[in-house]
Amino acid sequence: MEDFFYQHKRPTIIRAQGEDAEDYLQSQWSIDLPKLEEGGVRFGLRLSLKGKVLAGAYLARLQEEEFLLIAEQMPPGSLLNMLEENVVADEVEFSDESENWEYFSLKISDPDYFVGKFGSEILTHSKFSNLEDGLFFADDRLSGDGYCAVVKKGSGAIDKICEGLAEISESEYGFQRIKGRKYSIPAEVGADDLPQEAGLETSFVDFNKGCYLGQEVMARLHAMGQVQRQVVSIRWGDHPSTPPALPVTVMFEKKAVGHLKSLVRHEDEWVGVAKIHLKAKEQLNESGLDLENEEWGKIFSL
């Protein structure tokens, strides 16, 4: 597919600042924030005490004691409440700035594209480039040609970045991100899911950092081996014209082996996200798995 940009309809942008901002966020998120230098950005997870995924966001360090948290589909109020719920005597303040920013996802395959924009061919890993009234950085959750831009509303800063790129719809972006295994948090990977079940632990959980929410579970899983279920991208084949209400039970040999969590249509093709037991993965890859109602057809590995 050609290069594109997509403007997120409801992004969440939270500013965290104060002399305890780093220490507090370090205790709440799965990545090692003291290693994130000024101008650095990384995607991290907010886990429950049981190690389940409650939220995911990019954390960009603007200054020593100031961060922006950037989330695609986490409601602002939910993330803000989650950030504030464990504050006791910490000197940290959170402010919802979602209405002040625009958030874009981009696919840019040609590294020469950046020469005229930033004066360099590639972006440094885990660093953001300063735009006029905004930030631009590589999307760690997508393939090597995925990027993010966060700009102040009305600034026009995004025009230079998006010049020459095709704008895509919400459904087409959903189609692209599911193909790229970029699952929506918390809709597709959420409070019932461990990072390991969605392949998020490799890049977005730092196992050598100090205490944080969910650390004990992460350390135990890291030491003892794999989980028994996996979140996967699927295609929906031989389907009726109207999709079923989700979630839908996934069956193998007349036994429930998982759930279909989402479906996205682009043109005549449907893709989605399912969580299945590993014992059913071979069947998914080879000849597909049934949905609970046979009239709804099968799902196949994407």
C-alpha positions in Angstrom: 0.0 0.0 0.0 1.1 3.6 -0.7 2.3 5.8 2.1 -0.5 7.5 4.1 -1.5 9.6 7.1 -4.4 9.1 9.5 -5.8 11.6 11.9 -7.0 10.1 15.1 -10.5 11.2 16.0 -10.3 10.9 19.8 -6.6 10.9 21.0 -5.7 11.3 24.7 -2.9 13.7 25.6 -2.0 14.0 29.3 0.7 16.3 30.7 2.5 15.1 33.8 4.8 17.5 35.7 6.4 18.1 39.1 9.5 17.1 41.0 8.1 13.6 41.6 6.8 13.1 38.0 9.5 10.6 37.0 9.5 8.7 40.3 5.7 8.4 40.3 5.4 7.3 36.7 8.3 4.9 37.2 6.2 3.2 39.9 3.1 3.0 37.7 4.4 2.1 34.2 6.3 -0.9 32.8 9.2 0.9 31.3 12.4 2.2 32.9 11.8 6.0 32.8 15.2 7.1 34.4 16.8 5.8 31.2 14.6 8.0 29.1 16.6 11.1 28.3 15.1 14.5 27.6 13.8 14.4 24.1 13.2 10.6 24.4 9.9 8.8 23.8 8.9 5.2 24.5 5.6 3.2 24.6 4.8 1.7 28.0 2.0 -0.2 29.7 0.0 0.5 32.9 -0.7 -2.9 34.4 -3.0 -4.2 37.2 -1.5 -5.9 40.2 -2.3 -9.2 38.4 -0.2 -8.1 35.5 -3.2 -7.4 33.1 -3.1 -4.6 30.6 -5.1 -1.6 31.7 -3.6 1.1 29.5 -0.9 1.8 27.0 0.6 5.2 26.0 3.7 6.8 24.6 5.7 8.7 27.3 7.7 11.6 25.9 10.1 13.4 28.2 9.8 17.1 27.4 12.0 18.2 30.3 13.6 16.6 33.4 10.3 16.9 35.3 7.8 17.0 32.5 6.2 14.3 30.3 3.5 14.0 27.7 1.5 10.8 27.7 0.0 10.0 24.3 -2.7 7.3 23.8 -4.7 6.5 20.7 -8.0 5.0 22.1 -7.9 5.3 25.9 -10.6 7.8 27.0 -9.0 10.9 28.6 -11.0 10.6 31.8 -10.2 7.0 32.3 -6.4 7.5 31.8 -6.4 10.6 34.0 -8.2 8.8 36.8 -5.8 5.9 36.5 -2.8 8.2 36.7 -4.1 10.0 39.8 -5.5 7.0 41.8 -2.2 6.2 43.6 -1.0 9.7 44.2 -0.5 10.3 47.9 2.1 12.8 48.9 3.8 12.9 45.5 4.6 16.3 43.9 3.1 15.5 40.5 0.2 17.1 38.6 -1.7 15.7 35.6 -3.7 17.8 33.2 -5.8 16.6 30.3 -4.7 18.5 27.2 -6.5 16.3 24.6 -8.5 19.2 23.3 -5.3 21.2 22.5 -3.6 18.6 20.3 -4.0 16.7 17.1 -2.5 13.2 16.7 -1.6 11.5 13.5 -0.3 8.0 12.5 1.8 7.9 9.3 3.3 5.3 7.0 6.5 6.6 5.2 8.5 3.9 3.4 11.1 6.2 1.7 13.9 7.3 4.1 14.7 10.2 1.8 11.3 11.6 2.7 12.9 12.9 5.9 15.8 14.8 4.3 13.6 17.8 3.4 11.6 17.6 6.5 14.2 17.3 9.3 17.5 17.5 7.5 18.3 13.8 8.2 17.4 10.5 6.6 16.2 8.6 9.6 14.9 9.3 13.1 17.0 8.3 16.1 15.4 5.3 17.9 13.4 6.3 20.9 13.8 10.0 20.3 11.4 12.5 19.0 12.0 15.3 16.5 10.8 18.8 17.5 8.3 20.2 15.1 6.9 23.7 15.3 4.4 23.2 18.1 4.7 19.4 18.1 6.6 16.1 18.2 7.4 13.5 15.5 8.7 10.1 16.3 8.8 6.4 15.1 5.9 4.3 16.1 7.5 1.4 18.0 4.3 -0.6 17.7 4.1 -0.7 14.0 6.6 -1.8 11.3 9.8 0.1 10.6 7.9 2.6 8.4 5.3 3.7 10.9 5.5 7.1 12.6 3.5 9.4 14.9 3.0 13.1 15.0 1.5 15.2 17.8 0.9 18.8 17.0 -0.9 21.8 18.6 -4.4 22.4 17.1 -4.4 25.1 14.5 -0.6 25.4 14.3 -0.4 24.0 10.7 2.7 22.1 11.7 1.4 18.9 10.3 1.0 20.2 6.8 4.7 19.9 6.1 4.8 16.3 7.3 1.7 15.1 5.5 2.4 16.9 2.2 2.3 14.3 -0.6 0.7 11.6 1.6 -2.7 10.1 1.1 -5.2 10.4 3.9 -6.9 7.2 4.9 -10.2 6.5 6.7 -10.7 5.1 10.2 -11.6 1.6 8.8 -8.6 1.5 6.6 -6.3 2.5 9.4 -7.9 -0.2 11.6 -7.2 -2.6 8.7 -3.6 -1.6 8.5 -2.8 -1.6 12.2 -4.4 -5.1 12.7 -2.3 -6.4 9.8 0.7 -4.9 11.6 -0.2 -6.5 15.0 -0.8 -3.1 16.5 -3.7 -4.0 18.8 -6.0 -1.4 20.3 -5.6 -0.9 24.1 -7.8 -1.5 26.0 -10.4 -2.7 23.4 -8.5 -5.6 21.9 -5.8 -6.0 24.6 -7.1 -5.1 28.0 -8.0 -6.0 31.5 -8.3 -9.7 30.7 -5.0 -9.9 28.9 -1.3 -10.2 29.9 1.3 -8.4 27.9 2.9 -11.8 27.0 -0.4 -12.9 25.4 -0.1 -10.1 22.9 3.7 -10.0 22.4 4.0 -6.7 24.2 6.5 -7.8 26.8 9.6 -7.9 24.5 9.7 -4.1 23.8 7.3 -2.6 26.4 8.1 -4.3 29.7 11.6 -3.7 31.3 12.3 -6.7 33.5 15.3 -5.1 35.2 13.7 -2.0 36.6 12.5 -1.4 40.2 9.1 -2.0 41.7 6.0 -1.1 39.6 2.4 -2.3 39.4 2.3 -5.8 38.1 6.1 -6.4 38.5 5.8 -9.6 40.5 3.6 -11.3 37.9 5.8 -10.1 35.0 8.9 -11.5 36.8 7.3 -14.8 37.5 6.1 -15.2 33.9 9.5 -14.1 32.6 11.2 -16.8 34.7 8.8 -19.7 34.2 7.9 -19.7 30.6 5.1 -19.0 28.1 1.4 -18.3 28.5 -1.3 -20.6 27.2 -3.2 -18.1 25.1 -2.3 -15.7 22.4 -3.8 -12.6 20.8 -3.7 -13.0 17.0 -4.7 -11.1 13.9 -7.2 -13.0 11.8 -9.2 -12.7 8.6 -12.9 -13.5 8.5 -13.7 -15.8 5.6 -17.0 -17.0 4.0 -18.8 -14.6 6.1 -22.4 -13.3 6.0 -23.1 -9.7 5.0 -23.8 -8.6 8.6 -21.1 -9.2 11.2 -22.1 -10.8 14.6 -22.2 -8.8 17.8 -18.9 -9.1 19.5 -17.3 -10.8 21.4 -18.0 -14.1 19.8 -16.8 -17.5 21.0 -14.2 -19.3 18.8 -14.7 -23.1 18.6 -12.4 -26.1 17.9 -13.8 -29.6 17.8 -17.0 -28.3 19.4 -15.1 -26.8 22.3 -14.6 -23.1 23.2 -10.9 -22.2 22.6 -11.1 -18.4 22.6 -13.0 -15.2 21.6 -13.2 -13.0 18.6 -12.7 -9.5 19.9 -12.9 -7.2 16.9 -13.7 -7.0 13.2 -12.7 -4.3 10.7 -13.8 -4.1 7.1 -11.8 -2.6 4.3 -13.4 -2.9 0.8 -14.5 -6.5 0.6 -12.0 -7.9 3.1 -12.5 -8.4 6.9 -9.8 -8.6 9.5 -10.0 -8.8 13.2 -8.4 -9.7 16.5 -9.0 -12.9 18.5 -7.5 -14.5 21.6 -7.2 -18.2 21.3 -5.7 -21.1 23.2 -2.3 -22.2 21.8 -3.6 -25.7 21.3 -5.9 -24.3 18.5 -3.2 -22.2 16.8 -2.2 -24.9 14.3 -5.8 -25.4 13.3 -6.2 -21.6 12.8 -3.1 -21.6 10.6 -4.1 -24.6 8.5 -7.8 -24.7 8.0 -9.4 -22.1 10.3 -11.5 -22.1 13.4 -15.3 -22.1 13.7 -17.3 -19.3 15.3 -20.0 -20.3 17.8 -22.8 -20.0 15.2 -21.9 -22.0 12.0 -23.7 -19.4 9.9 -21.0 -16.9 10.8 -18.3 -18.9 9.0 -14.7 -19.3 10.0 -11.7 -17.2 11.0 -8.2 -17.8 9.6 -4.7 -16.7 10.5 -3.8 -13.4 8.9 
